[in-house]
Amino acid sequence: MAAEKTPDLQRSLKGALILPGPGVVSAEDLVAMPEQIWRALRQKITDGFKGGQHGFSATCMFPGCGGNVFISEKAKGERRYPYFAHREGEGLGCPWHTHAQMSLEDARAAQYQGNQVSPAHEFLCKELARLVRLDKRFLSVEIDKTYVEGDGATHGRFPDVRFKWDGLPECVLEVQLSRTFQPEISERGLFYQSKGMPLLWVLHGVEPKMENLPTAFRDVIHRHKLNAFMLDQEAIDASERQQTLVLRCLILDADWKLSETLLVRFDQLTFPDLGLPYYRNMLLPNLSEIRQRRAPWATALRALMKMDIRWRENNLDIPEVTAAFEALPVPFPALGERYVFARLMAVSLTILSEATRIVGAREGHENFMYHRMPNLTASLNHFLQVRDAQQSFARVIEILTSRTAVHGHLNSSVEVHIMRAARAWPDQISHSHPMFLMLKWLIPEVFDDVVREELRLAGKLPGWATGQDTE
């Protein structure tokens, strides 16, 4: 993937190691990512730093440094540019550390000029509490009053607005006026999630066109699945008419452009087990579109198998295969590359076919690799023992067999063959390899951590893609 040049953007680091995935990410790779991707990565890193179970760790790649880092951002025109930076107090001796950062406490003090609660903040909290009381299910409400105890080393919280309606879990409304730091956003979300208390951020000062949003607002909106919630006069009027809490909801599209604005009742929101409430999940992938991406490859491989179950490079000039390659965002022009990628798709779709059969979505198992092999275990073992570039896919097969329903249904010999192939061919294809990137595009339910997580959180991950995430 070609890295985009970042005009006039100072970066503290040249790269970071992000675990458990995606591994090594250079500053250039980071800049080249779509905002949806790097912002999700930014949030996973912060969640991991704050102790979140599914978070990532990120450390400086400079030899001998290893300090904790995060993804910061800078606006230039209408574009947001991400860059790596050391956390406060980290990497002070690192050559990539360009400046000392203000402490979080000092930054907060400067932000509010010593006043943690502004008049606008206080007004909005009181209005929200008043509107909450209108609902016939109302049981209780408190404004910045009751301390919610922390667990162990975690300090507690004073919610801006804490309320309870009959039939809903106790909820928290936090009013965000200007800058709330990403660690604070992460910390609050994880804290209230651990208490089983849905948290909704109510933004104030957001421009109706949603242009050039500040970092803090963008982080919150992304956590709400590209929904921005506000309390304006129209929402207040609607709340009084309907006798319940109504908020203005601005829906953004994948390019962070305003898609729709509407009034929604609080009880119309979805309250997921993990993550913040939302009205419409704009981050949720379209599974039908994803399946359509794979369809040309199933057609191409079936055509190849009809010609010769041991198809070779000279079979790839048939129309079905040409169409499958032309549908890829990054086609492979060299015949040798095409042959390698076609074999990679053959093993991948064979595993998906078996996983689909296991969960009962289809009768029978379609083998795109070797028809004469009696089962998937035999097919994979045969594939992995061929001493050529096929062995560079060992780690890919490990991901496929661990993150799909075939997990636990294969003979242990497959794991042995994966390890042998990885040792025989140490140069395994990396997460930034063009072929791996095409797998992410064709089978994101398995290979794209962001897509997989969104589907899992929404309860939409297909049964065939269930397994044990070992990455």
C-alpha positions in Angstrom: 0.0 0.0 0.0 1.5 3.3 -1.0 2.1 5.6 1.9 0.8 9.1 1.6 3.1 12.1 2.3 1.9 14.1 5.2 2.4 17.9 4.6 3.8 19.9 7.4 2.9 17.3 10.0 5.4 16.8 12.9 5.5 13.3 14.2 7.3 12.1 17.3 7.8 8.6 16.2 8.7 6.7 13.1 6.7 3.6 14.0 5.1 1.6 16.8 4.7 -2.1 17.7 1.0 -2.7 18.3 0.0 -6.0 19.9 -1.8 -8.4 19.6 -2.4 -6.8 16.1 -1.6 -5.4 13.6 2.1 -5.6 14.7 4.6 -3.2 13.3 3.0 0.0 11.9 5.1 2.7 10.5 4.2 6.4 10.6 3.7 6.3 6.8 1.4 3.3 7.1 -0.6 5.1 9.8 -1.1 8.2 7.7 -2.3 6.0 4.7 -5.0 4.4 6.8 -8.6 5.6 6.3 -9.8 7.5 9.3 -12.3 4.8 10.3 -9.4 2.4 10.6 -6.8 4.5 12.5 -9.4 6.0 14.8 -10.6 2.5 15.8 -6.9 1.6 16.3 -6.4 4.7 18.4 -9.3 3.7 20.6 -8.1 0.1 21.0 -4.7 1.4 22.1 -6.2 3.7 24.7 -8.5 1.0 26.0 -5.6 -1.3 26.3 -3.6 1.3 28.2 -6.6 1.7 30.6 -6.8 -2.0 31.2 -9.6 -2.9 28.7 -9.8 -6.6 28.0 -9.9 -6.3 24.2 -7.5 -3.3 24.0 -4.0 -3.2 22.3 -0.6 -2.3 23.6 1.5 0.2 21.6 5.2 0.8 22.2 7.9 2.9 20.5 9.9 1.0 17.9 13.1 2.8 18.5 15.7 0.3 19.8 16.1 0.6 23.5 13.1 2.8 24.0 9.9 0.7 24.1 8.0 3.5 25.8 4.2 3.5 25.7 2.7 5.5 22.8 -0.7 6.6 21.5 -2.1 7.9 18.3 -2.6 11.7 18.2 -3.9 13.7 15.3 -3.6 17.0 13.6 -6.1 18.8 11.3 -5.0 20.3 8.0 -7.8 21.8 6.0 -10.7 19.3 6.1 -8.4 16.3 6.5 -7.3 14.7 9.8 -3.8 13.3 10.0 -2.8 10.7 12.6 0.7 10.4 14.1 2.3 8.4 16.9 3.4 10.2 20.1 4.9 9.1 23.4 2.7 9.2 26.4 3.4 11.7 29.1 6.6 10.7 31.0 7.5 8.0 28.4 10.5 8.0 26.0 12.2 11.0 27.5 15.6 9.7 26.3 14.3 8.5 22.9 15.7 10.3 19.8 12.2 10.2 18.3 10.8 12.2 21.3 10.5 15.7 19.9 9.0 17.6 22.9 7.9 17.1 26.5 4.1 16.9 26.8 2.0 18.8 29.4 0.7 16.6 32.1 -3.0 15.5 31.9 -3.7 17.4 35.2 -2.1 20.7 33.9 -3.9 20.4 30.6 -7.2 19.9 32.3 -6.6 22.9 34.5 -5.7 25.1 31.5 -8.7 23.8 29.6 -11.2 25.0 32.2 -9.0 27.8 33.7 -9.4 26.1 37.0 -13.2 25.7 36.8 -14.1 22.1 36.2 -17.8 22.9 35.7 -18.8 25.7 33.4 -22.2 27.5 33.5 -23.2 25.9 30.2 -22.3 22.4 31.5 -24.3 23.0 34.7 -27.3 24.2 32.7 -27.3 21.2 30.3 -27.1 18.8 33.2 -30.1 20.4 34.9 -32.1 20.3 31.7 -31.3 16.7 31.1 -32.3 15.8 34.6 -35.6 17.8 34.2 -36.5 16.0 31.0 -35.6 12.6 32.4 -38.2 13.2 35.1 -41.0 13.6 32.5 -41.0 9.9 31.6 -43.7 7.9 33.4 -41.1 5.2 34.0 -39.0 7.6 36.1 -37.6 6.3 39.3 -34.6 8.5 40.2 -32.1 11.1 38.9 -29.0 12.8 40.4 -26.7 15.5 39.1 -23.0 15.2 39.9 -23.9 14.0 43.3 -23.6 10.3 44.0 -20.1 8.8 43.9 -19.9 5.5 42.0 -17.3 3.3 43.7 -14.3 2.0 41.7 -13.0 -1.5 41.9 -9.5 -2.1 43.4 -7.0 0.4 42.1 -9.7 2.1 39.9 -11.0 5.4 41.3 -14.7 6.0 41.3 -16.8 8.6 39.4 -19.3 11.4 40.0 -21.6 11.0 36.9 -22.9 14.3 35.4 -26.4 12.9 35.3 -27.3 9.5 36.7 -30.9 8.2 36.3 -33.1 5.2 36.5 -36.2 4.3 34.5 -38.3 1.2 35.2 -37.4 -1.4 32.6 -34.0 0.0 31.7 -30.6 -0.3 33.4 -29.3 2.7 35.4 -27.9 5.1 32.8 -25.3 7.9 32.8 -25.3 11.0 30.7 -22.0 12.9 30.4 -22.0 16.4 28.9 -19.0 17.2 26.7 -18.5 20.9 26.1 -15.0 21.1 24.5 -12.0 19.0 24.9 -12.2 15.7 26.8 -9.0 13.8 26.5 -9.0 10.4 24.8 -7.7 8.5 28.0 -10.6 10.1 29.9 -13.1 9.1 27.3 -11.8 5.5 27.3 -11.6 5.4 31.1 -15.2 6.6 31.6 -16.5 4.1 29.0 -14.7 1.2 30.5 -15.7 2.2 34.1 -19.4 2.5 33.5 -19.4 -0.6 31.3 -17.9 -2.6 34.2 -20.8 -1.3 36.3 -23.5 -2.3 33.8 -24.4 1.4 33.4 -24.8 2.5 29.7 -23.0 5.8 29.1 -24.2 8.4 26.6 -22.2 11.5 25.7 -24.2 14.6 25.0 -22.2 17.1 22.9 -22.5 20.8 23.1 -21.0 23.2 20.6 -21.0 20.9 17.6 -21.4 22.6 14.3 -24.5 21.5 12.4 -22.5 20.6 9.3 -20.0 18.6 11.4 -17.1 20.1 9.5 -13.5 19.9 11.0 -14.7 18.4 14.3 -12.2 18.5 17.1 -10.4 15.3 18.2 -12.5 14.9 21.4 -15.8 15.1 19.6 -14.6 12.6 16.9 -13.5 10.1 19.5 -16.8 10.2 21.2 -18.8 10.1 18.0 -16.8 7.1 16.7 -17.5 5.2 20.0 -21.2 5.9 19.5 -21.0 4.2 16.0 -20.8 7.6 14.1 -23.8 9.0 16.0 -23.6 12.4 17.6 -26.1 13.3 20.4 -27.1 16.8 21.3 -29.7 18.6 23.3 -31.0 21.7 21.5 -34.2 23.6 21.7 -36.1 21.4 19.2 -35.1 18.3 21.2 -36.2 20.0 24.4 -39.6 20.9 22.8 -40.0 17.3 21.6 -39.1 15.9 25.0 -41.9 18.1 26.6 -44.4 17.0 24.0 -43.6 13.3 24.2 -43.0 13.4 28.0 -39.7 11.6 27.7 -36.0 12.4 27.0 -35.5 13.2 23.3 -32.1 14.0 21.8 -31.0 15.3 18.4 -29.0 12.6 16.7 -26.6 13.5 13.8 -25.7 10.5 11.7 -22.3 10.5 9.9 -21.3 8.4 7.0 -18.0 6.5 6.5 -16.3 9.7 5.3 -17.4 11.7 8.4 -19.9 13.7 6.4 -23.3 14.5 7.8 -25.7 11.9 6.4 -28.9 12.5 8.4 -30.2 14.5 11.4 -33.2 13.5 13.4 -34.8 13.5 16.8 -34.7 10.2 18.7 -36.1 9.1 22.0 -33.6 7.8 24.5 -35.5 4.5 24.7 -35.1 4.0 20.9 -31.3 3.6 21.3 -29.5 0.2 21.2 -27.7 -0.6 24.4 -24.9 -3.1 23.5 -23.2 -5.3 26.1 -19.9 -3.8 25.1 -19.5 -0.2 24.0 -21.6 2.9 24.0 -25.3 3.2 23.0 -26.3 4.2 19.5 -29.3 4.8 17.3 -27.9 3.5 14.0 -24.7 1.6 13.8 -22.9 3.2 10.8 -19.7 1.2 11.5 -21.5 -2.1 11.0 -20.3 -3.8 7.7 -22.8 -4.9 5.1 -22.4 -8.6 5.1 -24.3 -9.0 1.8 -21.8 -6.7 0.0 -18.9 -8.7 1.6 -20.4 -12.0 0.3 -20.7 -10.4 -3.2 -16.9 -9.7 -3.1 -16.2 -13.4 -2.7 -18.7 -14.6 -5.2 -16.4 -14.2 -8.3 -13.7 -16.3 -6.6 -16.0 -19.2 -5.9 -17.1 -19.1 -9.5 -13.5 -18.9 -10.8 -12.3 -21.8 -8.6 -15.3 -24.0 -9.6 -14.4 -23.3 -13.2 -10.8 -24.2 -12.6 -11.7 -27.5 -10.9 -13.9 -28.5 -13.8 -11.0 -28.0 -16.1 -8.4 -29.8 -14.0 -8.4 -30.7 -10.3 -4.6 -30.0 -10.4 -4.9 -26.7 -12.1 -1.7 -24.8 -12.9 -0.6 -21.3 -14.1 -1.6 -22.1 -17.7 -5.2 -22.6 -16.6 -5.6 -19.0 -15.3 -6.5 -17.3 -18.6 -10.2 -18.4 -18.5 -12.8 -15.6 -18.3 -14.0 -16.6 -14.7 -10.5 -16.2 -13.3 -9.9 -12.9 -15.2 -13.1 -11.5 -13.8 -12.2 -12.5 -10.2 -8.8 -10.6 -10.5 -10.4 -7.6 -12.2 -12.8 -7.3 -9.2 -9.9 -6.9 -6.7 -9.0 -3.3 -5.5 -5.4 -4.3 -6.1 -5.0 -6.7 -9.0 -1.9 -8.8 -9.4 -0.5 -8.4 -12.9 2.2 -11.0 -12.9 1.1 -14.5 -13.8 3.2 -16.1 -11.0 1.5 -13.8 -8.4 -1.9 -14.7 -9.8 -1.2 -18.4 -9.4 0.0 -18.0 -5.8 -3.0 -15.9 -4.9 -5.5 -18.2 -6.6 -4.1 -21.1 -4.5 -4.4 -18.9 -1.4 -8.1 -18.3 -2.2 -8.6 -22.0 -2.9 -7.5 -23.0 0.6 -9.4 -20.0 2.2 -12.7 -20.7 0.6 -12.4 -24.4 1.3 -12.0 -23.7 5.0 -15.0 -21.3 4.8 -17.1 -23.9 3.1 -16.3 -26.5 5.8 -17.0 -24.0 8.6 -20.3 -23.2 7.0 -21.2 -26.8 6.8 -20.3 -27.3 10.5 -22.7 -24.7 11.7 -25.4 -26.2 9.6 -25.8 -23.4 7.1 -25.1 -25.7 4.2 -25.2 -29.4 3.5 -22.0 -30.9 2.1 -18.5 -29.4 1.8 -17.1 -27.8 -1.3 -13.4 -28.5 -1.7 -11.6 -26.0 -4.1 -8.2 -27.6 -3.4 -8.0 -31.4 -3.9 -11.1 -33.4 -4.7 -9.4 -36.7 -4.0 -8.6 -35.9 -0.4 -11.0 -37.5 2.1 -11.5 -34.5 4.4 -10.3 -31.0 5.2 -7.6 -32.2 7.5 -6.0 -34.2 4.7 -6.4 -31.3 2.3 -4.7 -28.8 4.6 -1.8 -31.2 5.5 -1.2 -31.9 1.8 -1.3 -28.2 1.1 1.2 -27.3 3.9 3.8 -30.0 3.1 4.3 -28.8 -0.5 7.8 -27.2 -0.4 7.2 -23.9 -2.2 5.5 -20.6 -1.6 2.4 -22.4 -0.3 4.2 -22.8 3.0 4.4 -19.0 3.4 0.6 -19.1 4.0 1.0 -21.2 7.2 0.2 -18.4 9.5 -2.8 -17.4 7.3 -4.1 -20.9 7.6 -3.6 -20.7 11.4 -5.8 -17.6 11.5 -8.4 -19.2 9.3 -8.6 -22.4 11.4 -8.7 -20.6 14.7 -11.2 -17.9 13.8 -13.7 -20.1 12.0 -16.0 -22.9 13.1 -13.5 -25.5 12.0 -11.6 -24.8 15.2 -11.7 -27.9 17.3 -12.9 -30.0 14.3 -9.6 -30.7 12.7 -7.0 -33.4 13.6 -4.1 -32.1 15.7 -1.8 -33.0 12.8 -2.9 -29.8 11.1 -1.3 -27.7 13.9 1.9 -29.8 13.5 1.9 -29.2 9.8 1.4 -25.4 10.3 4.3 -25.2 12.7 6.5 -27.3 10.3 5.6 -25.1 7.3 6.3 -21.9 9.3 9.7 -23.2 10.2 10.5 -24.3 6.7 9.4 -21.0 5.3 10.2 -18.3 7.9 9.3 -15.4 5.6 5.5 -15.7 6.2 3.3 -13.2 4.5 2.8 -10.2 6.8 -0.3 -8.2 7.7 0.9 -5.5 5.3 1.6 -7.9 2.4 -0.7 -7.2 -0.6 -2.1 -10.7 -0.5 -3.0 -10.4 3.2 -4.6 -7.0 2.5 -6.7 -8.6 -0.2 -7.8 -11.3 2.2 -8.9 -8.6 4.6 -11.0 -7.1 1.9 -12.5 -10.5 0.7 -12.9 -12.1 4.1 -13.0 -9.3 6.7 -15.1 -11.4 9.1 -11.8 -13.3 9.8 -8.9 -11.1 8.8 -10.0 -7.5 9.6 -9.9 -7.0 13.4 -12.1 -3.8 13.2 -14.8 -5.4 11.1 -14.7 -8.6 13.2 -15.0 -6.7 16.4 -17.9 -4.6 15.1 -19.8 -7.7 14.0 -19.1 -9.4 17.3 -20.3 -6.5 19.4 -23.5 -6.2 17.3 -24.1 -10.0 17.6 -23.9 -10.2 13.7 -20.7 -12.3 13.4 -21.7 -15.2 11.2 -21.7 -18.6 12.8 -19.0 -19.9 10.4 -16.7 -17.1 11.6 -16.9 -18.1 15.3 -13.8 -19.6 16.8 -11.0 -18.7 19.2 -9.2 -15.4 18.4 -5.5 -16.3 19.0 -4.0 -13.4 17.2 
